């Protein structure tokens, strides 16, 4: 099976807690062992940030959140787990001892991943009885948002273990990349260490301060790397001739004495104090958790932008997000289309920070998004799901009229209800209301008309019989309801 049914996290903190959040939000129960006296508080804060980020990241239906249980021993944590993630501090002896304990207590078929940033898996699996199922699963912070995990096997790791680990990460929205050989620090940290070392020299030699160095990264190549990485970026830089031209043009400079990559800077007290003071001046006005939330909001924005690129097919981490959402929709419970002479409750969103404008109110297009998402929910209710669309059938919006009546503010819980107006299925005419859940205040309305279209024929056609069979009882149940007062209203007209 490629699905994780239960996970164990040995070690909480920033990385272990974020692994737990990733599992929990994918609907997987997690047993956590961490002897730190404040482990529950720390992991709880990480999980709260993760839930906040996911609410901004996707409107796809997440599964029911898994249950987090803190236990008192490694042996208790690993019982019944088929994925065990070790995230204890970066000391070889400590990690090896913990992994050996995990190995002795866990099901022999359970996968054991280590969150190490650079220790060789061969060194960690030395004393194991079942070393074939142990590997490095090196994530990037925050684990609940950044989807990459470097999968690195040791001398005794079975090749099929890495393939299985990669397959099991996919349903929780992560991309596992398998390294061909083990090497200290793996791939990502090798690259980061090179930039870090050069950066330390630039600070030590007073070429720039920490803020200037960060500005150089985030306003230039950092933005390019977010979408295309290094080599694809340089392929474009080579023009029509591509990578060969780029290397011919810039390759010779590699022999010039520009870099200090081979020289280790002396991190003495003076340099540490210098870096720390500059860093405090740069962002010390923000608290640690506040910086995490700002980082998460920015990452969500980048991933959502990349999801909409490449003609909606997604690019890089955005394509991975789109694939994850498709998985969520495909595995979401089938909604029950119960016919009732009451408006249909279609959506229950919440106003999150990225939805709020400079006035502190929900922006206009988020009202429209609520109605659009509610329309999608209605389509799913009548069987217009991803498979239906993939087969060449869908509903297209042809007309919409919104009224903004009141303000929605940060943190407000909302709900969208809808009445089906006289429709034949080929035409799907609805009237929707957006209310604040706490006091029932009406915030906005939307009259919405969709046509059923065959993408192959390029024209409006009746829906397939199975969709019409689900739609008709709902439409019939609403046929006796009074038409909303503002249905048919046009801009500037009052009724």
Sine and cosine of phi, psi and omega as CSV:
sin_phi,cos_phi,sin_psi,cos_psi,sin_omega,cos_omega
0.00,0.00,0.60,-0.80,-0.01,-1.00
-0.99,-0.17,0.10,1.00,-0.01,-1.00
-0.98,-0.18,0.69,-0.73,0.12,-0.99
-0.99,0.17,0.82,-0.57,-0.02,-1.00
-0.99,-0.13,-0.55,0.83,0.08,-1.00
-0.48,-0.88,0.68,-0.74,-0.02,-1.00
-0.89,-0.45,0.47,-0.88,0.14,-0.99
-0.84,-0.54,0.72,-0.69,0.05,-1.00
-0.90,-0.44,0.88,-0.47,0.02,-1.00
-0.97,-0.25,0.97,-0.26,-0.12,-0.99
0.98,-0.21,0.83,-0.55,0.02,-1.00
-0.99,-0.16,-0.86,-0.52,0.01,-1.00
0.95,0.31,-0.30,-0.95,-0.08,-1.00
-0.88,0.48,-0.74,0.68,-0.08,-1.00
-0.99,0.13,-0.79,0.62,-0.02,-1.00
-0.88,0.47,-0.63,0.77,0.04,-1.00
-0.91,0.42,-0.61,0.79,0.00,-1.00
-0.95,0.31,-0.57,0.82,0.14,-0.99
-0.86,0.50,-0.72,0.69,0.01,-1.00
-0.85,0.52,-0.67,0.74,0.01,-1.00
-0.89,0.46,-0.68,0.74,0.02,-1.00
-0.86,0.51,-0.71,0.70,0.02,-1.00
-0.91,0.43,-0.75,0.66,-0.08,-1.00
-0.87,0.50,-0.68,0.73,-0.03,-1.00
-0.96,0.28,-0.20,0.98,0.14,-0.99
-1.00,-0.04,0.11,0.99,0.05,-1.00
1.00,0.06,0.28,0.96,-0.08,-1.00
-0.98,-0.22,0.77,-0.64,0.08,-1.00
-0.93,0.37,0.61,-0.79,-0.06,-1.00
-0.77,-0.64,0.75,-0.66,0.18,-0.98
-0.97,-0.22,0.81,-0.58,-0.09,-1.00
-0.91,-0.43,0.78,-0.63,0.15,-0.99
-0.86,-0.50,0.85,-0.53,0.08,-1.00
-0.44,-0.90,0.89,-0.46,-0.06,-1.00
-0.96,0.28,-0.10,1.00,0.01,-1.00
-0.86,0.52,0.72,-0.70,-0.07,-1.00
-0.90,0.44,-0.38,0.93,0.01,-1.00
-0.93,-0.36,0.41,0.91,-0.07,-1.00
-0.85,0.52,-0.68,0.73,-0.06,-1.00
-0.90,0.44,-0.64,0.77,0.03,-1.00
-0.91,0.40,-0.73,0.69,-0.05,-1.00
-0.89,0.46,-0.76,0.65,0.00,-1.00
-0.90,0.43,-0.60,0.80,0.03,-1.00
-0.88,0.47,-0.65,0.76,0.02,-1.00
-0.93,0.37,-0.63,0.78,0.05,-1.00
-0.89,0.45,-0.70,0.72,0.00,-1.00
-0.89,0.45,-0.63,0.78,0.02,-1.00
-0.88,0.47,-0.68,0.73,0.05,-1.00
-0.90,0.44,-0.63,0.77,0.00,-1.00
-0.90,0.44,-0.70,0.72,0.01,-1.00
-0.90,0.44,-0.63,0.78,0.05,-1.00
-0.89,0.46,-0.68,0.74,-0.01,-1.00
-0.92,0.40,-0.68,0.73,-0.02,-1.00
-0.90,0.43,-0.58,0.82,0.02,-1.00
-0.89,0.45,-0.51,0.86,0.07,-1.00
-0.99,0.10,-0.48,0.88,-0.15,-0.99
-0.95,0.30,-0.67,0.74,-0.15,-0.99
-0.50,-0.86,0.53,-0.85,0.13,-0.99
-0.98,-0.17,0.02,1.00,0.05,-1.00
-0.91,0.42,0.50,-0.87,-0.08,-1.00
-0.96,0.27,0.95,-0.30,0.07,-1.00
-0.94,0.34,0.53,-0.85,0.08,-1.00
-0.92,0.40,0.23,-0.97,0.08,-1.00
-0.84,0.54,0.77,-0.63,-0.08,-1.00
-0.86,0.52,0.68,-0.73,0.04,-1.00
-0.92,0.40,0.21,-0.98,0.00,-1.00
-0.99,-0.11,0.77,-0.64,0.05,-1.00
-0.99,-0.15,0.82,-0.57,-0.01,-1.00
-0.82,-0.57,0.83,-0.56,0.09,-1.00
-1.00,0.03,0.78,-0.63,-0.05,-1.00
-0.87,-0.50,0.12,-0.99,-0.16,-0.99
-0.97,-0.23,0.03,1.00,0.00,-1.00
-0.40,-0.91,0.36,-0.93,0.09,-1.00
-0.88,0.47,-0.67,0.74,-0.04,-1.00
-0.86,0.51,-0.66,0.75,0.00,-1.00
-0.94,0.34,-0.60,0.80,-0.05,-1.00
-0.90,0.43,-0.63,0.78,-0.15,-0.99
-1.00,0.08,-0.10,1.00,-0.03,-1.00
-0.89,0.45,0.86,-0.52,0.04,-1.00
0.98,0.18,-0.01,1.00,-0.02,-1.00
-0.99,0.12,0.65,-0.76,0.09,-1.00
-0.95,-0.31,-0.09,1.00,0.19,-0.98
-0.70,-0.71,0.84,-0.54,-0.01,-1.00
-0.87,-0.49,0.84,-0.54,-0.04,-1.00
-0.92,-0.40,0.90,-0.44,0.03,-1.00
-1.00,-0.02,0.78,-0.63,-0.03,-1.00
-0.65,-0.76,0.71,0.70,0.01,-1.00
-1.00,0.06,0.20,-0.98,-0.06,-1.00
-0.81,0.58,0.41,-0.91,-0.15,-0.99
-0.98,0.21,0.92,0.38,0.10,-0.99
-0.78,-0.62,0.81,-0.58,-0.14,-0.99
-0.82,0.57,-0.76,0.65,-0.07,-1.00
-0.89,0.45,-0.67,0.75,0.01,-1.00
-0.89,0.45,-0.76,0.65,-0.03,-1.00
-0.90,0.45,-0.69,0.72,-0.01,-1.00
-0.87,0.49,-0.68,0.74,0.00,-1.00
-0.90,0.43,-0.68,0.74,0.00,-1.00
-0.91,0.41,-0.70,0.72,-0.02,-1.00
-0.91,0.42,-0.60,0.80,0.05,-1.00
-0.90,0.43,-0.63,0.77,0.07,-1.00
-0.91,0.42,-0.66,0.75,0.04,-1.00
-0.87,0.49,-0.73,0.68,-0.03,-1.00
-0.85,0.53,-0.65,0.76,-0.04,-1.00
-0.94,0.34,-0.48,0.88,-0.11,-0.99
-0.98,-0.19,-0.34,0.94,-0.14,-0.99
-1.00,0.06,0.33,-0.94,0.15,-0.99
-0.84,0.54,0.72,-0.69,-0.04,-1.00
-0.85,0.52,-0.34,0.94,-0.01,-1.00
-1.00,-0.05,-0.11,0.99,-0.01,-1.00
-0.94,0.35,0.63,-0.78,0.07,-1.00
-0.99,0.14,0.64,-0.77,0.01,-1.00
-0.84,-0.54,0.92,-0.39,0.03,-1.00
-0.95,-0.32,0.58,-0.81,0.07,-1.00
-0.93,-0.36,0.69,-0.73,0.00,-1.00
-1.00,0.05,0.29,0.96,-0.04,-1.00
-0.84,0.55,0.56,-0.83,0.03,-1.00
-1.00,-0.01,-0.15,0.99,-0.05,-1.00
-0.19,-0.98,-0.09,1.00,-0.04,-1.00
-0.98,0.20,0.68,-0.73,-0.04,-1.00
-0.93,0.38,0.74,-0.68,0.00,-1.00
-0.88,0.47,-0.48,0.88,0.05,-1.00
-0.87,0.50,-0.62,0.79,0.02,-1.00
-0.93,0.38,-0.53,0.85,-0.07,-1.00
-0.99,0.16,-0.48,0.88,-0.08,-1.00
-1.00,-0.08,0.17,0.98,-0.13,-0.99
-0.82,0.58,-0.68,0.73,-0.13,-0.99
-0.98,-0.22,0.23,0.97,-0.08,-1.00
-0.99,0.16,0.51,-0.86,0.12,-0.99
-0.99,0.11,-0.48,0.88,0.00,-1.00
-0.81,-0.59,0.90,0.43,-0.08,-1.00
-0.94,0.35,-0.28,0.96,-0.07,-1.00
-0.91,0.42,-0.33,0.94,-0.04,-1.00
-0.97,-0.25,0.19,0.98,0.00,-1.00
-0.97,-0.25,0.63,-0.78,-0.04,-1.00
-0.38,-0.92,0.22,-0.98,0.15,-0.99
-1.00,0.03,0.76,-0.66,0.16,-0.99
-0.85,-0.52,1.00,0.07,-0.13,-0.99
-1.00,0.03,0.93,-0.35,-0.03,-1.00
-1.00,-0.08,-0.03,-1.00,0.06,-1.00
-0.80,-0.60,0.62,-0.78,-0.11,-0.99
-0.99,0.11,0.77,-0.64,0.05,1.00
-1.00,0.08,0.76,-0.65,-0.08,-1.00
-0.87,0.49,-0.54,0.84,-0.05,-1.00
-0.95,0.30,-0.27,0.96,0.05,-1.00
-0.92,-0.38,-0.78,0.63,-0.01,-1.00
-0.95,0.32,0.83,-0.56,-0.24,-0.97
-1.00,0.00,-0.04,1.00,-0.12,-0.99
-1.00,0.06,0.62,-0.78,0.20,-0.98
-0.69,-0.73,0.84,-0.54,0.09,-1.00
-0.98,0.18,0.84,-0.54,-0.02,-1.00
-0.97,-0.24,0.89,-0.46,-0.12,-0.99
-0.77,-0.64,0.85,-0.53,0.03,-1.00
-1.00,-0.04,0.45,-0.89,0.10,-0.99
-1.00,-0.08,-0.14,-0.99,-0.05,-1.00
-0.87,0.49,-0.48,0.88,-0.06,-1.00
-0.96,-0.29,0.12,0.99,0.01,-1.00
-0.98,0.21,0.75,-0.66,0.04,-1.00
-0.96,0.29,0.71,-0.71,0.01,-1.00
-0.82,0.57,-0.61,0.80,-0.03,-1.00
-0.92,0.38,-0.37,0.93,0.06,-1.00
-0.89,0.46,-0.69,0.72,-0.01,-1.00
-0.91,0.41,-0.64,0.77,0.02,-1.00
-0.91,0.41,-0.64,0.77,0.03,-1.00
-0.92,0.40,-0.66,0.75,0.04,-1.00
-0.88,0.48,-0.68,0.73,0.03,-1.00
-0.87,0.50,-0.69,0.73,0.00,-1.00
-0.91,0.40,-0.60,0.80,-0.03,-1.00
-0.97,0.26,-0.39,0.92,0.04,-1.00
-0.97,0.23,-0.51,0.86,-0.09,-1.00
-0.83,0.55,-0.71,0.70,-0.02,-1.00
-0.91,0.40,-0.25,0.97,0.05,-1.00
-0.98,-0.21,0.29,0.96,0.12,-0.99
0.99,0.13,0.31,0.95,-0.02,-1.00
-0.93,-0.36,0.49,-0.87,0.05,-1.00
-0.95,-0.31,0.91,-0.41,0.08,-1.00
-1.00,-0.01,0.79,-0.61,0.08,-1.00
-0.93,-0.38,0.80,-0.60,-0.07,-1.00
-1.00,-0.07,0.85,-0.53,0.06,-1.00
-0.99,0.13,0.62,-0.79,-0.07,-1.00
-0.95,0.31,-0.52,0.86,-0.01,-1.00
-0.66,-0.75,0.47,-0.88,0.10,-1.00
-0.99,0.14,0.58,-0.81,-0.01,-1.00
-0.42,-0.91,0.58,-0.82,-0.01,-1.00
-0.85,0.53,0.74,-0.67,0.04,-1.00
0.96,0.27,-0.09,1.00,0.11,-0.99
0.88,0.48,-0.57,-0.82,-0.08,-1.00
-0.99,-0.13,-0.81,0.59,-0.09,-1.00
-0.86,0.51,-0.74,0.67,-0.03,-1.00
-0.95,0.32,-0.43,0.90,0.11,-0.99
-0.87,0.49,-0.72,0.69,0.00,-1.00
-0.92,0.38,-0.69,0.72,-0.01,-1.00
-0.91,0.42,-0.61,0.79,0.01,-1.00
-0.90,0.44,-0.59,0.81,0.01,-1.00
-0.90,0.43,-0.71,0.71,0.01,-1.00
-0.93,0.37,-0.65,0.76,0.01,-1.00
-0.87,0.49,-0.71,0.71,-0.02,-1.00
-0.90,0.44,-0.70,0.71,0.01,-1.00
-0.91,0.42,-0.61,0.79,0.02,-1.00
-0.89,0.45,-0.64,0.77,0.03,-1.00
-0.88,0.48,-0.64,0.77,0.03,-1.00
-0.91,0.42,-0.64,0.77,-0.01,-1.00
-0.89,0.45,-0.58,0.82,0.05,-1.00
-0.96,0.28,-0.71,0.71,-0.03,-1.00
-0.87,0.49,-0.64,0.76,-0.06,-1.00
-1.00,0.08,0.13,0.99,0.04,-1.00
0.86,0.50,0.54,0.84,0.10,-0.99
-0.96,0.29,-0.61,0.80,0.03,-1.00
-0.36,-0.93,0.09,-1.00,0.10,-0.99
-0.97,-0.25,0.02,-1.00,-0.10,-0.99
-0.89,0.45,-0.59,0.80,-0.03,-1.00
-0.92,0.38,-0.67,0.74,0.03,-1.00
-0.89,0.46,-0.68,0.73,0.01,-1.00
-0.88,0.48,-0.70,0.71,0.02,-1.00
-0.90,0.43,-0.61,0.79,0.03,-1.00
-0.89,0.46,-0.65,0.76,0.02,-1.00
-0.86,0.51,-0.63,0.78,-0.02,-1.00
-0.96,0.29,-0.78,0.63,-0.19,-0.98
-0.98,0.21,-0.34,0.94,0.02,-1.00
-0.99,-0.15,0.12,0.99,-0.04,-1.00
-0.65,-0.76,-0.97,-0.25,-0.15,-0.99
-0.93,0.36,-0.37,0.93,0.07,-1.00
-0.87,0.49,-0.62,0.78,0.04,-1.00
-0.93,0.36,-0.60,0.80,0.03,-1.00
-0.93,0.37,-0.68,0.73,-0.05,-1.00
-0.90,0.44,-0.50,0.86,-0.03,-1.00
-0.86,0.51,-0.45,0.89,-0.05,-1.00
-0.94,-0.34,-0.56,0.83,-0.15,-0.99
-0.80,-0.60,-0.03,1.00,-0.02,-1.00
0.94,0.34,-0.31,-0.95,-0.10,-0.99
-1.00,0.03,-0.80,0.60,-0.15,-0.99
-0.95,0.32,-0.60,0.80,0.03,-1.00
-0.93,0.36,-0.57,0.82,0.08,-1.00
-0.88,0.47,-0.69,0.72,-0.02,-1.00
-0.95,0.30,-0.46,0.89,0.09,-1.00
-0.86,0.50,-0.68,0.73,0.03,-1.00
-0.91,0.40,-0.63,0.78,-0.01,-1.00
-0.88,0.47,-0.37,0.93,0.03,-1.00
-0.98,0.18,-0.02,1.00,0.00,-1.00
0.94,0.34,-0.39,-0.92,-0.06,-1.00
-0.89,0.46,-0.45,0.89,0.00,-1.00
-0.98,0.19,-0.20,0.98,0.13,-0.99
0.96,0.27,-0.50,-0.87,-0.14,-0.99
-0.90,0.43,-0.58,0.81,-0.03,-1.00
-0.88,0.48,-0.65,0.76,0.02,-1.00
-0.93,0.36,-0.65,0.76,0.01,-1.00
-0.87,0.50,-0.72,0.69,-0.01,-1.00
-0.91,0.41,-0.64,0.77,0.01,-1.00
-0.89,0.46,-0.58,0.81,-0.07,-1.00
-0.99,0.16,-0.66,0.75,-0.13,-0.99
-0.95,-0.32,-0.16,0.99,-0.01,-1.00
-0.85,0.53,-0.69,0.72,-0.04,-1.00
-0.85,0.53,-0.46,0.89,-0.06,-1.00
-0.94,0.34,-0.23,0.97,0.02,-1.00
-0.91,0.42,-0.38,0.92,0.00,-1.00
-1.00,-0.01,-0.09,1.00,0.01,-1.00
-0.98,0.20,0.49,-0.87,-0.10,-1.00
-0.99,0.14,0.84,0.54,-0.01,-1.00
-1.00,0.07,-0.64,0.77,-0.23,-0.97
-1.00,-0.06,0.43,-0.90,0.15,-0.99
-0.91,-0.42,0.44,0.90,-0.08,-1.00
-0.86,0.50,-0.48,0.87,-0.04,-1.00
-1.00,0.01,-0.12,0.99,0.01,-1.00
-0.98,-0.22,0.78,-0.63,-0.02,-1.00
-1.00,-0.01,0.84,-0.55,0.02,-1.00
-0.95,0.32,0.58,-0.82,0.03,-1.00
-0.99,0.11,0.96,-0.27,0.00,-1.00
-0.99,0.15,0.92,0.39,0.02,-1.00
-0.98,0.18,0.09,-1.00,-0.06,-1.00
-0.85,0.53,-0.60,0.80,-0.03,-1.00
-0.90,0.45,-0.71,0.70,-0.02,-1.00
-0.94,0.35,-0.64,0.77,0.04,-1.00
-0.87,0.49,-0.70,0.71,0.00,-1.00
-0.90,0.43,-0.62,0.78,0.01,-1.00
-0.89,0.45,-0.74,0.68,-0.01,-1.00
-0.91,0.41,-0.69,0.73,-0.03,-1.00
-0.89,0.45,-0.68,0.74,0.00,-1.00
-0.90,0.43,-0.68,0.73,0.02,-1.00
-0.91,0.42,-0.63,0.77,0.00,-1.00
-0.91,0.41,-0.66,0.75,0.05,-1.00
-0.89,0.46,-0.65,0.76,0.02,-1.00
-0.91,0.41,-0.52,0.85,-0.05,-1.00
-0.96,0.30,-0.72,0.70,-0.11,-0.99
-0.60,-0.80,0.30,0.95,-0.04,-1.00
-0.93,0.36,-0.20,0.98,0.03,-1.00
-0.95,0.32,-0.29,0.96,-0.01,-1.00
-0.98,-0.21,0.62,-0.79,0.10,-0.99
-0.97,0.26,0.26,-0.96,-0.05,-1.00
-0.86,0.52,-0.78,0.63,-0.02,-1.00
-0.92,0.39,-0.55,0.84,0.02,-1.00
-0.91,0.41,-0.67,0.74,0.07,-1.00
-0.88,0.47,-0.63,0.78,0.05,-1.00
-0.87,0.49,-0.68,0.74,-0.03,-1.00
-0.93,0.38,-0.63,0.77,0.07,-1.00
-0.88,0.47,-0.72,0.70,0.06,-1.00
-0.84,0.54,-0.71,0.70,-0.04,-1.00
-0.89,0.45,-0.68,0.73,0.01,-1.00
-0.87,0.49,-0.68,0.74,0.00,-1.00
-0.92,0.40,-0.66,0.75,0.03,-1.00
-0.89,0.45,-0.66,0.75,0.04,-1.00
-0.87,0.50,-0.71,0.71,0.01,-1.00
-0.87,0.49,-0.68,0.73,0.01,-1.00
-0.90,0.44,-0.72,0.70,-0.04,-1.00
-0.91,0.41,-0.62,0.78,0.02,-1.00
-0.93,0.37,-0.61,0.79,0.07,-1.00
-0.90,0.44,-0.70,0.71,0.02,-1.00
-0.92,0.40,-0.48,0.88,0.04,-1.00
-0.91,0.42,-0.57,0.82,-0.03,-1.00
-1.00,0.05,-0.06,1.00,-0.04,-1.00
-0.99,0.14,0.06,-1.00,0.04,-1.00
0.84,0.54,0.76,0.65,0.01,-1.00
0.83,0.56,0.63,0.78,0.06,-1.00
0.99,0.16,0.02,1.00,0.00,-1.00
-1.00,0.08,-0.28,0.96,-0.01,-1.00
1.00,0.05,0.35,-0.94,-0.03,-1.00
-0.53,-0.85,0.67,-0.74,0.05,-1.00
0.85,0.53,-0.75,-0.66,-0.01,-1.00
-0.90,0.44,-0.42,0.91,0.05,-1.00
-0.93,0.37,-0.62,0.78,0.06,-1.00
-0.91,0.41,-0.63,0.78,0.04,-1.00
-0.89,0.46,-0.64,0.77,0.06,-1.00
-0.89,0.45,-0.68,0.73,0.02,-1.00
-0.88,0.47,-0.66,0.75,0.03,-1.00
-0.91,0.42,-0.64,0.77,0.02,-1.00
-0.90,0.44,-0.69,0.73,0.02,-1.00
-0.90,0.43,-0.64,0.77,0.05,-1.00
-0.87,0.50,-0.63,0.77,0.05,-1.00
-0.90,0.44,-0.66,0.75,0.00,-1.00
-0.90,0.44,-0.71,0.71,0.01,-1.00
-0.89,0.45,-0.67,0.74,-0.05,-1.00
-0.90,0.43,-0.54,0.84,-0.07,-1.00
-0.98,-0.18,0.07,1.00,0.03,-1.00
-0.94,0.34,0.52,-0.85,0.05,-1.00
-0.85,0.53,0.63,-0.77,0.02,-1.00
-0.93,0.36,0.85,-0.53,-0.02,-1.00
-0.91,0.41,0.54,-0.84,-0.03,-1.00
-0.99,-0.12,0.91,-0.42,-0.04,-1.00
-1.00,0.05,0.99,0.13,0.01,-1.00
-1.00,0.05,0.83,-0.55,0.01,-1.00
-0.96,0.27,0.77,-0.64,-0.01,-1.00
-0.43,-0.90,0.54,-0.84,0.03,-1.00
-0.99,0.12,0.69,0.73,0.05,-1.00
-0.73,-0.69,0.53,-0.85,0.08,-1.00
-0.82,0.57,0.58,-0.82,-0.02,-1.00
-0.98,0.19,0.77,-0.64,0.12,-0.99
-1.00,0.08,0.91,-0.42,-0.17,-0.99
-0.94,-0.33,-0.47,0.88,-0.16,-0.99
-0.47,-0.88,0.59,-0.81,0.06,-1.00
-0.71,-0.71,0.96,0.30,0.00,-1.00
-0.99,0.14,0.08,-1.00,0.04,-1.00
-0.71,-0.71,0.62,-0.79,-0.02,-1.00
-0.98,0.22,0.90,-0.44,-0.05,-1.00
-0.94,-0.33,0.24,-0.97,-0.11,-0.99
-0.80,0.59,-0.61,0.79,-0.03,-1.00
-0.95,0.30,-0.15,0.99,0.00,-1.00
-1.00,-0.04,-0.11,0.99,-0.17,-0.99
-0.98,-0.21,0.65,-0.76,-0.01,-1.00
-1.00,-0.09,-0.19,-0.98,-0.07,-1.00
-0.92,0.40,-0.29,0.96,0.05,-1.00
-1.00,0.04,-0.07,1.00,-0.05,-1.00
0.99,0.11,0.18,0.98,-0.02,-1.00
-0.94,-0.35,0.35,-0.94,0.06,-1.00
-0.91,0.42,0.73,-0.68,-0.04,-1.00
-0.94,0.35,0.38,-0.93,-0.08,-1.00
-0.84,0.55,-0.67,0.74,-0.11,-0.99
-0.95,0.31,-0.31,0.95,0.06,-1.00
-0.96,0.27,-0.53,0.85,0.15,-0.99
-0.86,0.51,-0.73,0.68,0.00,-1.00
-0.89,0.45,-0.60,0.80,0.03,-1.00
-0.89,0.45,-0.64,0.77,0.03,-1.00
-0.85,0.52,-0.69,0.73,-0.01,-1.00
-0.94,0.34,-0.62,0.78,0.03,-1.00
-0.90,0.43,-0.67,0.75,0.03,-1.00
-0.92,0.39,-0.57,0.82,0.05,-1.00
-0.92,0.39,-0.63,0.78,0.06,-1.00
-0.88,0.47,-0.66,0.75,0.07,-1.00
-0.88,0.47,-0.63,0.78,0.02,-1.00
-0.89,0.45,-0.63,0.78,0.05,-1.00
-0.90,0.44,-0.65,0.76,0.02,-1.00
-0.89,0.46,-0.67,0.74,0.04,-1.00
-0.89,0.45,-0.55,0.84,0.00,-1.00
-0.89,0.46,-0.53,0.85,-0.03,-1.00
-0.98,-0.20,0.21,0.98,0.12,-0.99
0.99,-0.10,0.15,0.99,0.05,-1.00
-1.00,0.02,0.99,0.14,-0.05,-1.00
-0.96,-0.27,-0.15,-0.99,-0.06,-1.00
-0.88,0.47,-0.60,0.80,0.02,-1.00
-0.92,0.40,-0.62,0.79,0.02,-1.00
-0.90,0.45,-0.70,0.72,0.01,-1.00
-0.92,0.40,-0.66,0.75,0.00,-1.00
-0.89,0.46,-0.46,0.89,0.01,-1.00
-0.98,0.18,-0.02,1.00,0.11,-0.99
0.97,-0.23,0.32,0.95,-0.02,-1.00
-0.78,-0.63,0.59,-0.81,0.04,-1.00
-0.20,-0.98,0.14,-0.99,0.14,-0.99
-0.96,-0.30,0.71,-0.70,0.04,-1.00
-0.92,-0.39,0.69,-0.72,0.10,-0.99
-0.95,0.33,0.77,-0.63,0.02,-1.00
-0.89,-0.46,-0.29,0.96,0.01,-1.00
-0.36,-0.93,0.61,-0.79,0.00,-1.00
-0.45,-0.89,0.63,-0.78,0.04,-1.00
-0.69,-0.72,0.89,-0.45,-0.03,-1.00
-0.96,-0.28,0.53,-0.85,0.20,-0.98
-0.83,-0.56,0.78,-0.63,0.07,-1.00
-0.98,-0.17,0.89,-0.46,-0.17,-0.99
-0.93,-0.37,-0.47,0.88,-0.04,-1.00
-0.43,-0.90,0.18,-0.98,-0.10,-0.99
-1.00,-0.03,0.67,-0.74,0.21,-0.98
-0.96,-0.27,0.68,-0.74,-0.08,-1.00
-0.86,-0.51,0.22,-0.98,-0.03,-1.00
-0.78,0.63,0.78,-0.63,0.05,-1.00
1.00,-0.01,-0.20,0.98,-0.01,-1.00
-0.89,0.45,0.73,-0.68,0.17,-0.99
-1.00,0.05,0.75,-0.66,-0.09,-1.00
-0.87,-0.49,0.25,-0.97,0.14,-0.99
-0.52,-0.85,0.60,-0.80,0.02,-1.00
-0.90,-0.44,0.79,-0.61,0.10,-0.99
-0.87,-0.49,0.36,-0.93,-0.08,-1.00
-0.60,-0.80,0.56,-0.83,0.14,-0.99
-0.90,-0.43,0.73,-0.68,0.06,-1.00
-0.99,0.10,0.88,-0.47,0.06,-1.00
-0.99,0.13,0.24,-0.97,-0.04,-1.00
-0.73,0.69,0.89,-0.46,-0.10,-1.00
-0.56,-0.83,0.43,-0.90,0.01,-1.00
-0.93,-0.36,0.13,0.99,-0.03,-1.00
1.00,-0.10,-0.70,0.71,0.13,-0.99
-0.93,0.38,-0.65,0.76,0.17,-0.98
-0.98,-0.21,0.74,-0.68,0.03,-1.00
-0.84,-0.55,0.97,-0.23,-0.13,-0.99
-0.94,-0.35,0.85,-0.52,-0.04,-1.00
-0.75,-0.66,0.36,-0.93,0.16,-0.99
-0.81,-0.59,0.81,-0.59,-0.12,-0.99
-0.86,-0.52,0.53,-0.85,0.04,-1.00
-0.86,-0.52,0.67,-0.74,0.11,-0.99
-0.93,-0.36,0.90,-0.43,-0.01,-1.00
-0.91,-0.42,0.42,-0.91,0.23,-0.97
-0.99,0.11,0.78,-0.63,-0.13,-0.99
-0.93,0.37,-0.56,0.83,-0.14,-0.99
-0.92,0.38,-0.63,0.78,-0.06,-1.00
-0.81,-0.59,0.02,1.00,0.04,-1.00
0.97,0.23,0.11,0.99,-0.04,-1.00
-0.87,0.50,0.72,-0.70,0.04,-1.00
-0.99,0.16,0.86,-0.50,-0.08,-1.00
-0.99,-0.17,-0.56,0.83,-0.05,-1.00
-0.25,-0.97,0.36,-0.93,0.11,-0.99
-0.76,-0.65,0.33,-0.94,0.01,-1.00
-0.52,-0.86,0.83,-0.56,0.18,-0.98
-0.99,-0.14,0.77,-0.63,-0.27,-0.96
-0.69,-0.73,0.74,-0.67,0.01,-1.00
-0.81,-0.59,0.80,-0.60,0.06,-1.00
-0.84,-0.54,0.50,-0.87,0.09,-1.00
-0.89,-0.45,0.65,-0.76,0.07,-1.00
-0.98,0.18,0.77,-0.64,-0.14,-0.99
-0.78,-0.63,0.63,-0.78,0.21,-0.98
-1.00,-0.08,0.91,-0.42,-0.03,-1.00
-0.93,0.38,-0.46,0.89,0.02,-1.00
-0.95,0.32,-0.65,0.76,-0.01,-1.00
-1.00,0.06,-0.35,0.94,0.00,-1.00
0.94,0.34,0.56,0.83,0.00,-1.00
-0.44,-0.90,0.25,-0.97,0.02,-1.00
-0.97,0.26,0.73,-0.69,0.00,-1.00
-0.63,-0.78,0.33,-0.94,0.07,-1.00
-0.89,0.46,0.47,-0.89,0.05,-1.00
-0.93,0.36,0.29,-0.96,0.06,-1.00
-0.91,0.41,0.44,-0.90,-0.10,-0.99
-0.81,0.59,-0.62,0.79,-0.05,-1.00
-0.92,0.39,-0.53,0.85,0.06,-1.00
-0.96,0.29,-0.70,0.72,0.01,-1.00
-0.88,0.48,-0.58,0.82,-0.01,-1.00
-0.91,0.41,-0.52,0.86,0.04,-1.00
-0.99,0.11,-0.53,0.85,-0.06,-1.00
-0.96,0.26,-0.66,0.75,-0.16,-0.99
-0.86,0.50,-0.72,0.70,0.03,-1.00
-0.86,0.51,-0.58,0.81,0.03,-1.00
-0.92,0.39,-0.71,0.70,0.00,-1.00
-0.90,0.44,-0.65,0.76,0.00,-1.00
-0.91,0.42,-0.63,0.78,-0.01,-1.00
-0.91,0.42,-0.48,0.88,-0.02,-1.00
-1.00,-0.05,-0.11,0.99,-0.09,-1.00
-0.88,0.47,-0.51,0.86,-0.04,-1.00
-1.00,0.05,-0.09,1.00,-0.01,-1.00
-0.96,0.27,0.57,-0.82,0.06,-1.00
-0.90,0.43,0.60,-0.80,0.03,-1.00
-0.93,0.37,0.76,-0.65,0.01,-1.00
-0.80,0.60,0.59,-0.81,-0.12,-0.99
-0.84,0.55,-0.59,0.81,-0.08,-1.00
-0.99,-0.12,0.12,0.99,0.06,-1.00
-0.90,0.44,0.72,-0.69,-0.03,-1.00
1.00,0.06,-0.02,1.00,0.00,-1.00
-0.92,0.39,0.59,-0.81,0.08,-1.00
-0.90,-0.44,0.20,-0.98,-0.08,-1.00
-0.87,0.50,0.78,-0.63,0.05,-1.00
1.00,0.04,-0.15,0.99,-0.01,-1.00
-1.00,-0.09,0.68,-0.73,0.03,-1.00
-0.90,-0.43,0.54,-0.84,0.06,-1.00
-0.74,-0.67,0.00,0.00,0.00,0.00
